[in-house]
Amino acid sequence: MNSFKMNYLETNKFCGRDVKMRHRLKAIGPEIHMLDHMITKNLACHVKAAGIDEITLMHGWIMRYLYENREHDIFQKDIEKTFSIGRSTVTSIIQLMEKKGYVRREFVEQDARLKKVTLTEKGIKNHESIEMMIKKLDAILEENIKEEELEIFFKVAGEIKKNLKKQKTECKKGGTECLEHC
């Protein structure tokens, strides 16, 4: 039996709008969650084997963001927006990364209230090591997948992101009963 076969279609209200729900044997959310978990565990294993296991996945993403934007001043609010995470979470992450010696916060000349976040030499070195591991993992993930299939995957992933952003926006407009679910 085809696991992607649609069994039936129904329409339900969700956050004030009609949503057509397809019932399949497989669902997108659990598949993405399982892939995320498998990739995270695999990468963590490689990072630990390299002796840099004190870096969490989020630390790695932030280091990559800082590394790729070295030519620009990056502030906490930029990290919050880029990764869609709250202020207190970013503050905790940056403080921990600073304590471990991966980043430093520096005052900005034009506004003493602002502190830009930059990578230290240790942060740069660890980022480059992790980046090589990620490239190797991506190569493994792409094995036996045709270029056209990868293009479709990235197109579908982009559409899922757009749908989630749209739903979040609509949910916030929908009142308190919707906000409980977002």
N, C-alpha and C positions, 0 to 999 in steps of 0.2 A: 504494500500500500504506500502510495506517495505521501511522505510526511508533510508536504507543503499543500496538499489538497485541502481546499476550503470545504468545511462541513456545512456551515450555514452562515447567514449574514443577518445581523439584527441591528437596530438603531436604538441607542440609549442616550439619555441626557448626561453630559459631563461638563461641569463648569459653565452651565448655561447654554450649551450648544449641543446639537445632535451629532453624535459620533457613530459612524458605521463600524461595527465590530465584526471582524472575521474570526471565526473559530477554527483554528488549525491544531494539528497534533504538536507542532513546534511553534514557539512564540519568540519574537525578536528579543525582548528584554532578558529572559533567562539565558539565551545564547550569548548575548553580549556580556552578561555578567560572568558566565563560565569562561569565556575567552579572556576577559579582563583578569580574572583570578589566575588562570593558567599562565598568562604572560607575566603577571606580577611575580608569581612564585618562581618562574623560570629565571627571570632577570635577577631576582633577589638571590637565587642560588649562585649565579655567576658573579654578582657583586661581592657576595660573602667569600667566595673562593679567591677573589682578587684582593681580599683583605680590606675592603672599604664598605663593610656591611652596616656601618652606622648611618648610612645615607638611606632615607626612605624614598619611595617613588616620587612623592611630592617634592622632596628636596632636589631630586634629580631633574624634575621638570622645571623647577624654579632656576636651578643652576643653568640649564640649557637656555631658558629665556634670557637670563642675565648675560650669558656668554654671547648669544646671538644679537643682543642689543647693547654691546659694550660701547658703541659709539654714541649712545644716547644716555641721558640721565633717566634712571628708572627709580620710581618711588613706590612705596607700599601700595598706594591706590592703583597703580598700573598692574601690579601682581594680583590684587583683588579682582580687578576687572578681567584680566586675561584668563584667569583660572576659575572665575565665578565662585570665589570663596569669600567668606566674611572677614571683616576687619580684625576681629579678635583672633581668628584662626591664623591669618597671615602674620599678625604680630607675634604669636607663639612660635610659628615656624621660623621666622626671621631671627628671633631671639635665640632659638636653639641652634640654627645654622651659624650664627655669630659666635656663640659659645664654643662650637666645634671648630671654628676657624675657617669656615667656608665663605663667609660674606662679612662685609663691614658696612656700617652706616656712616655716611659722611654728610656734614652740613653743606648746604648750598649757599653760595655767596649772596644771591639776590633775595633769599628768604631764610632767615635763621631757624624758622619753625620746621622747614622741610629738611629731610635727610634722604639722600639718594642711597640706594642699595647697590653695592658692587661686589664682584667676586674677588677673593684673595687669591694669591698664587696657589695655595692648597686647593681652593675651590676650582680654579681653572684646570689644574692637573687632574683632579678627580673627575671633573666633567668630561675631559677628553678621554679618560679611561672608560667611563661609563658610556660615552657616545660610541666608542668602538664596539662595546658589547651590544649596544642597541642595534647598530648596523648589522652585526653578525646575526642577532636574533631576528631582525627583519628579513634577512636573506633566508633564514630557516623557515620563517612564516610564509614566505613567497614561493617556496619549493612546490613544484607541480601545479602552480597556478599560472594560467596564461595572462599575458599583458591585458587583453580585452576584459578578462574576468576581474583583474585588479581595478581597471577603470570603472567597471560597473560597481564593484565594492565601494570605492571611494565616492562615487556618485550617490549610491544608496545611503552611505554613512552621512554624507552632507545633507541629504533630504531628511533623514531621521533627526539630525541636529536642528534643522530649520523647524520641523514639526514640534520638537520639544520646546524650542524657544517661543514659538507661536502659542503653544498650549500654556506655557508659563505666563505669558503676557495676558492671555485671555482669562486665565484662572485668577490672576490678581485683580482683574476688572470685575470678576463675577461675584464678589462679596465674600462674607466670612465663611460660608459653607465650602467654598472652593479653596480658600486660603489654608484650610486644614489639610488639604491634600497636596499642597505644593511645597 
